[in-house]
């Protein structure tokens, strides 16, 4: 295992971090597998990663990650506390709610988290999160009080990550990305402000969908080419720990076009890397629609088609009446976005399936 500096925090984290979703007992529908191990087995799986050099363990409060936080707390009690970094999070956006969540996490873990994130900060709640009464300010105060060590923002949105990168209260960023959805990683390369923060990457396997075509070595080596601090890999078994952490990875470049080409041998995908630069007059998240379509084509059909059905009728109608078509001018890959939206609408409406 090798280690990287976590921004300006002064600590080093293992290049491969332990994502605790697969050890939970609960329900997170987008994910491919979780194993509901009993607490002792879960601790043993985490211990096996620890013995391979993993020192970063990422979790979230119950309700989001089931009982993973409790299981991590049991593991923490069996290793030297200063030998691991705990990354925790809550989907709370007001200061009062966030403070209560952090204190509850401390009780669940039996220790203080090292990093605590506002989870899934997005463009709709960002003004509240960053406000004087918001979750970010609450975390900043908890840091000053010594309840947590570092403050984080976790988001799927480049605009929120860039805002967080410019905020001195934020120490660490967390985002989703992989060799297919590499838009945020390219933004990271371009942004000096984002690179100064610690940057933890999740969804490296794209909820397990990319492992059908690429090996863990391909996927992990491909994203370690970017200036991230650590790649979180969700693991739930000893075999998965070995696959993710049983070797030293060396960064290598796998171009988006190469990754897309290999994945498209099974089913044709939309060539969107989720750079989020496309503009929509009606403020629809085109990149999220394309992601759902691609996930359905790669095998997560039930989850992805359900989400598409929730939005595609409205998006298709607005796209049909739009005369500006600004998305065509702002998409760096010059995708025929209106035609692709029509294709997705037809697939969902006429065939009730994206396959």
N, C-alpha and C positions, 0 to 999 in steps of 0.2 A: 504494500500500500504506500502510495505517495501522498504528500500533503501540500495544501496551498493556503496562502494567507487569506483570511476573511476580511477583505477590504481594509479599513483603518481600525479594526477592532483590536488588533494586536494578538489575535489567536490564530492558530492553524487548524484547519479541518481536513479530514481525509477526503481525497478526490471522489471517493464513492461514499455516499451517505446512506443510512438505513431508513427507508420509508416504511412506516408501520401499518399502512392500510391492510396489507395482506394478513397480518396477525390479528386483526380485529374480529370480534363477534358482533355482527351488525349487518348493515346493508348500504353499500355505495354502488348504485346501479351501473355507472359508467365503466367500472373496473372489470377486468376479465375474471379474476380469481381472488378469493380470500378464503382462508383456510380454517378460521374459527378454532385455533388451537387452544387447549387449556392453558392457564397461566404458566405452569411449569414448563410446558413445551415452548411456549412463546419466549420465555426467558432463555431457554437453551438455544433457540434460533438466534436471538439477539447476541447471546454470548459467543456463538460461533463466529458472527461477524466481528465482534470485538477482538477475538483472538487473531483475526486476520488483519487487524489494524484499523478497523472502522471506529471513528470516535464521534461521528455526528449522527444523532437519532432524531428524526422528525416525526411529530405527532400532532394531534389536535384534540380539543375538548370533546367529551362524550356528546353524542348527538350528531357529530360530524364524522368521527372516527370510531364509533362504538366504544368498546372498552380498551382501545389501544393505549390510551393515556395511563390507565390503571396498570396494564401489563408492563409498560415502560417504567413506571414507578417501582414495580417489584424488581425489575432488572437493575435499576439504578441503585437500589439498596444493597446489591451484591457485588458491586465493583467500586473502586475508588472514585468518589464523586468528581474529583478534579481531572479524571482521565477521559471524561466524555463531555460532549456539548449537546445540550437538549434544545431543540428547536420546536416551539409550540405555537399554536395559533387559535384564533376564535373569529367567527363571522359575526362580529359585533362592531357597530359603527358609531355609537354614542360613547362619550367618555364614561358615563356611569355604568353602562352595560359592559364595557371592556374591562373596567377595573374589577367588577364582580367576577368576570370570567377568569381573569388572571389569578385572583385569589383562590378561586375554586380549583384551577389547574395546580396551584402550589399544594393544595391539600391532596389532590388526586395523586400527584407525583411524589409527595413527601419531601420535596425540595423545590428550590426556585428554578424556573426555566432560565437558560442562558439567553436565548433569543425568543421574543414573543412577537408574532405577526398579526397585523390586521389581515384577516383571511378574505380573499376574493374582493378586495377593493376594486370598484369598477367606476365607469364614467358617470353612472347615475348616483352613486353614493359618495363620490370623491370629495365634493365640497363639504359634506358633513364630516367625513373622516378627517380631513385636514383642518377643520375649523377649531377655534379655541375650546369648544365644548365637545370635540370629537374624540374618536378612539385613539388617534395618533398622539394627541396631547396627553391623554390619560397614560399611555405607555411611556411617554417621555417623563412624566412625573414619577411613575413607578420605577423607572430606571434611576432617577435621582434619589429615590427612597431606598434603593438597594434591593427591591423586590425582584427585579429582572436585571440582566446585565446589558442587553442590547435591544434595540427597537427595530422592528421590521415591517415592511409592506409586501404583501403577496398579492399578485394581480395577474390576470390574463391580458391586460390592456397596456399597450406601449405608452399611451398618453399618461396613464396613472403612474407607471414606472418612471417615466421621465420627470414627472412632477415630484415624485418621491426622491429621485436622485438629487434634485435641487433643494431639498428640504434638510436643513442641518439636524433635525430631530431624528432622521432615519439613518440607521447604521447598515442595514442589510435588506436586500431585495430578494424576492423569490418569484419565479415565473415558470411557465410551462414551455417546453421546447424540445426539439429532437431534429434528426437529420431531414425530416420532411417538413415539419413546422418550425422552420429555422428563422422566420422573420424577426422574432424578438432577439435572437442571438446575433443577427446581423446589425440590429439596432445597438446592441451592447458593444459591438466592435467599433461602431461609429461614434458612440457617446462617451466623451471623457468623464462626464459627471456620473454616468451609470457605472463605469469601470472603477471609479473610486470607492464605490460601495461594495460590500460583500455581496456576492450574487450566487444564490442557490437555485439550481435548475431541477424541476420535476417533470414528470411525464416523458422521460427519456425513451421509454418503450412505447409511448402512445397507447397507454392502457393495454399493453401486451400485443397490440395489433402488428407492430413492426417486427416482432420476433418470429413471425411466420416466414419472413423473407430474409432477415438479417440476424446474425449472431449477436449475443450480448457484446462481444469484443468489437464488432462493427459499430454498434449503436453507441457504446460508451466511448470508444476511441474517436468516433466522429464528432461527438460534442465536446470532448476535452480539447479539441483544437481551438475552441472559443475561450475568451478570458473569463470563465466562470470560476467560482471558488470550489463548488462541490456539485456532483450529480447525484440526486436522490434516486435510488432504485428501490421500488417496492418489492420486498421479499417476504415469503411466508414459510419457506421450507429450507432445510439444510442444503438441498440440491441447488436452490435458487441463490443462496448465499455463496456457494462455491462458484456458480456460474458468473455472478456479479463481482465477487471480491477475491476470487482465487488466483488472480494473476495481476501483473502490473500492466497497465494500459499506456500506450504511447499515442499521443494525439496524431491524427491523420485527417486529411481533407477528403471528404466525400461530397462532391458538389450536389446541389439540390436536384439538378437535372438527372444525375446518375441515380440518386435515390428514387426519384419519381419514376424513372424508366424501369427500374427493377420491380417496383411495386405495381406498376401498370401492366406488367406481364400477366397478372392474374385478372385484374379488372381495371378498366380505364379510370383514372382519377383526374380531378380538376387540378391544374398546375398552380395552385395557390399555396404560398409558403407562410401565409398569415402575417405579412408585413404590416397590415392594417393601414396602409396608405391610401386605400381606395376611399373616395368620398361619395356619400349618398345624400341627396337633397332631403330625403325623408329620415335620415339618420339610422338606417338599418345596418346591422352588422353583417356585411356581406361575407367577411372572412369567417364568421361563425357558421353561417349557412353552408359555405363550401366545406368547412371542417366536418360538419355533421354528414354531409353527402359522402365525403371521402371515408369517414369512419363506417358508414353503412356499407360502402363498397368493400371495405377491408374486413368486415365481419361483425361489426357492432350494430347490426341492423335494427334490432328492436329499439334500443335506446336512441339511436340517431334518427330513425324515421319518426318516432314519437315526438322528438323535439322539432323536426322539420314540419310536421303537421300543425304544430302550435303556431307557426309563424309564416309559412310559405305562401298561404293564400293572400294575406295582407301585403307581403313583400312583392309578390308577383303582380298584384293589382297596382301598387304604387309604381313599380318599375314600368308597367305598360303605359301609364299616363305621364311618366316623366319625359320631358322634352330636352332637358339639359344634358343628361347622360354624362355628368361630370366624372362618374366612376371610370368611364372609358379613357378619360384624359389623365387620371391620377393613378391608375394601376400600372406599376412599373413593368409588369409582365404582359401588359396589353391584352389581358384576357377579355373575351367577348362577353362581358358580365350579363347584359340583358338576355342574351341567348342562353347562357348557362342557367340563369334564374328560371327561364321558361322551361328548360329541360328538367330541372329539379321539380318544378311544379307539376309537370306532366308525369314524371316518375312517381311522385307521391300521390297525386290525385287519381290517375288512371290505373296504375298497377298496384297501388298501396304498398309499394316497395321501391327501394332505390337500386335493386339488383336487376 
